[in-house]
Amino acid sequence: MSRSICITAADGQTGHLITELLLSNQFRSNFKELFCLTLHPEKCEDLAKMGAKIIAHKHSDPAGLVQSLKDSGADTIFIIPPAHAHKLRHARDVLKAVAAAGIRNTVLLSAAGADLAEEKTQPHIRQFTKIETEMMHLRHAGGTEAGTCQCIIRAGFYAENFLLYENDVKNNGLLRLPIGDVNSFAPIALGDVAKVVANILVSKGPKGLSDRFRGQLITLTGPTMCNGVELAAAASQAGVNIQFADISDTEAKQLLESETDSDVDDSDKQYLLEYYSLVREGKTNYVSTLDFGPITGEEPMNPPEFFKTHESEFKPKRRHIAVQ
């Protein structure tokens, strides 16, 4: 059977980029159809022009979601828990629909650090473990083929989150984060996550996905652990001369509120603040890159490369003075 893929939360940055990559010449010949499940179909018009088929998802219509998935004929689904205050509830709705539609290959995007997060202090991150558990239960649900092939990808802190602070960096020459002065983390480029996901989604094996990925729990981070000072040094190495400044939780929250626009959901802001607390607690002092090379055939992007790629976004624009 030719592969038919469904991407959930395709209106978000992650789902959008993965869809674009799958529709590129590199992957397009590996599947028959690509469906985008979205709460905001108006944000996926460009994907429709590229060849994706858009499925509007309404929270109030679970039966309609099941029918849409059945009608699509998708045998593979990539589940991205949406940026929403009720992330867990919406993820559960999708998982129930996947079970009812009998989608065999289920790949979940989870969060690195979810297993180390505390329910009281990092609830938004911790809830990913609940979503993981409920997806794994699909395999033993009666009367459905859903979950025959499962894979969970725990992605680390996206380096693109630093772009949220570009105005502060331009105006003050500072990267201000509430991560302390000692502990480290290993940011990963979103594009690298997309490459891993795309390769897994188009893989084929006797039971659906390739046996290389079936049942795997894959944690992805960038290749370099950095504390705040080392992160600023990596930026300077790329020509973005900034300094790191440790700030309080309150200051970090205020900074996020002032720097981000209305498109950034409050749940995403809370996720960032909780992740920073994981860094402070020393729960992110690791790298996990052994899977990346074998899956993609490439090396993951390091911090200097990331800052070099986005150099213009962090540097203030030069003023041009007209000379008569």
N, C-alpha and C positions, 0 to 999 in steps of 0.2 A: 504494500500500500504506500502511495506517495505521501510524504509527510505534509500535514497541515498544522500550522502553528497558531496559537492565540497568545497575545501579549496583554496582560492586564495593566491597568493604570497607565495606558500608553500616552496619556496627556501630560504626564510628568516628565522631568528631565531624563530620568533613567530609562523609562519605557520608550520614550521618543528616540533616544540615541540607539538603543538596541534594535528598534524597528528599522531605523535608517540603515544600520549596519547589515541587517539581514536582507534588506532590499537592494543592497549594493551588489555589484558584479561578483564580489568575492564569495557570496553565499546564496545568491538568488536561485541558482540552478539546483540547490539541494532540497527544495521543498516545493510543494504544489501551490499552496495558498497561505496567506498571512492575514490574520484577523487581529484587530486592535479593540480591546474592551476598554471603554472609557466612560467616566462620569461627565466629561466635557467634550463631546464630539466636535465642537467648533474649534478646539485646539488641535485637532488631528487632521484638518483639511489638507495640509501639506503631505501627510502620510498617505491619504487617500489618492492624491495626485501621483504619488510614487508607486501606487499599486496595492496598498493595503486596503482591506475591507473593514469598515468601521462598525462596531457594535456598541450602541448606546446602552449604558448600564444605569438602571434606576434602582435606588435602594428600596423603594417601595414596591418593587415588582420582582420578587424572587422567582416566581414561576416563569415570568418572561425571560429572566436570565438563563434559566435551565433550558428553555425552548430555543433561545438564541444560540447557546452552545451546542445543542443537539443539531440544529439546522446547519451550523457551520461545518460540521463534520470534522472538527479539529481533533487530532489524536494526541496533541502535545500542547501543554499550556505552561507558560511562564508566569508565576504569580508574584506580583509586586504589591505588598501591602501598601495601600494608598496613604498619602500624607493627609491625615484626617484625625480629628479628635477621637473618633471612634474606630481607629484602625483595626483593632481586634475584632470588633463586631462585623465590619465590612469584609475582613479577610475570611471570617467564618462563613459569611454568606456565599463568597466565591467558592470556598472549599465544599460547601454543601451542594452547590450547583455543579461543581466538577464531579462529585460522586454521583449525582443524579444523571448527569450526561455521560458518565462512564468513560472519561478521558484517561487513557492508559498512562501517558507520560506526564508526570507533574514535576516541575522544577520550581523551587521556591527561593526568592531572594530574601535572605535574613540579614542579621547584623552581627558582625564580629564583636565580641564582648557581651553578647546577650546572656551567655551562661555565667558570666562573672558579675553581671549587674544585680543590684539588690532591689527587691520589690519596693522598699520604702523610699529609697533615694534615687533610683533610676528606673521608675516604673515603665516609662515609654520604651526603653531598650529591653527591659526584662520581658515585656509582653511578646517579643519575638519568639521566645522559647515556647510559649503557649501555642503560637501559630505553627511552629515546627512540629510540636507534639500532635496537634490535630491533623496536620497533613500526613504524618507518619501513620496515624490511625486509619487513613483511607485504605491502606493496603490490606487491612483485616476486616473492612466493612463488607458485609454480606450483600450479594446481589448486584455487584458492580465490578467492573474491571479497573476502576479508577485507582491510581496509585500503584499499578503493576510495576512501573519503573519510576523511581523517585530519586531526586537529587536536591540537596540543600546547599545553597551557596551563601556563606556568611561574608559579606563584604565589609571591609574596614571603613575608616573615615575617608570620605571623598576629598581629594585635594581641591576640587572645585569649590568646596565650601569656603576656602580662603578668598574667593572672588566676592563673597558677600561683604568683605571688609575693604574693597578696593578704594572707596572714597576716603576712608580713614587713613589708609596707607598713603594715598596720594597727598592728602592734606597735611598729615603729621609725620610721615616717614616711620610709622610704628605699626607693628603687627601686635595687636593687643588681644591676648587670650587668657582665660582663667585656668591655666594648666600647671601653675607652679614653676619652680626653677630647676627641678631635679629630674622628674620622670619624662619618658619619651613615648612617642607613638609613630606609626609608619603610614602616612597618608598614601592612598592609592588613587590613581587617575581614573575617572569614570570610564574613559575610553578603554582602559585595560579590563575593567569589569565586563564591559560590553563584549569584548573579544572572547572572554572565557564563556560567557553565557551563550553567545551565538554558536560557538563550536559545539557546545553541549547539546543545544536544541536541535541541530541538524545531524547529530551523530545517530548511527543506526546499529542495532544489535538484534539478536534472536528474539528478545522480548520487548523491543521498542528502542530505547536509548542504547547507546553502546554499553557493553558490560564494563568498560573503563569507568563509567560514570554512574551506573545504576547502583543506588543505595549509598552513594558517596555523600559525606559531609565535608564540604570544601571551604576552607577559610582563606580569604584573600586580603592581603595587605600590600602596601608598597614595599620596595626593596630596602628602604633605609629608615632605621629608627632615628628620630630627631627629638631633642627637647626644644624649647622655644628659641634659645640662643642659636642652636645648630640649624634650626629652620630658617632663621633670619640670615645666617651665614650662607645657606644654600641659595637663598634669594639673591644675596649680594654677589655670589659667584656667577649668577646668571645676569647680572647687570641691574638688578632691582635692589638698590641700597636702602635697606630698612633695618630697624632695630626691634628687638622683641621686648614687650612689656607685660609682665604678669599683672592681672587685674582681678578684682573680686567678682563673685557671682553676680552681685547687684549691678556692678559696672558693666559686666558682660551682657546682661539682659538688656540694660539700657542701650548699649551699643548696637545690639542686634535690632532693637526696635527702631533705632534712628537710621540704621544703615540699610535695612531690608525694605523691599516694597511689599505691596499688598498681595503679590503672587506667592510669597513665602508663607506657608501655613504655620499657624502657631504651634502645631504639633512638631513640625520640623525644627522650629527654634528651640523647643523644649528638648528634642532629641540631641541637638548640638550641645546644649548646656549640660545634659546628663553625660554625654560622651566626654566632655572636658573634665567632669568630675571623675570619670573612670581613669583618665590620664593622671590626675592629681593623686589618685589612690594607688597608682603603680600597677594598674591592671591592663595596661596596653604596651608594656615593655617587651614586645616580641615582633618578629616578622614571620610571615607565612607566604612564601613565594614558590615552594617546591612544585606546586601543581601548575603554575602559570606557564612555564616554558614548555613542558610536555603537551599541554593542551593547545597552546597558541603557536608554538614554534618561534616565539619572540621573547624579548626581555621586557619586564615592566618598566614604566617611566619612573625615573628617580626625581627627587625634589628640584635639583637645578634645572633639569629638562622641563619640568612643569612650569617653573617660574620664567624660563626662557620663552616657552611657548606663549605665555600670557603676559609677557613683558610690558606690552603697550597698555594693558589694562591696569597695571599697578603704578605706572609712571605718570606723573602729571604732564599734561600737554604743554609744550613750550609756546610761549607767547611770541607771535611774529610782529615785529615792529616795522612799520612802513617807513622807508627811507626815501626822502624826496631827492 
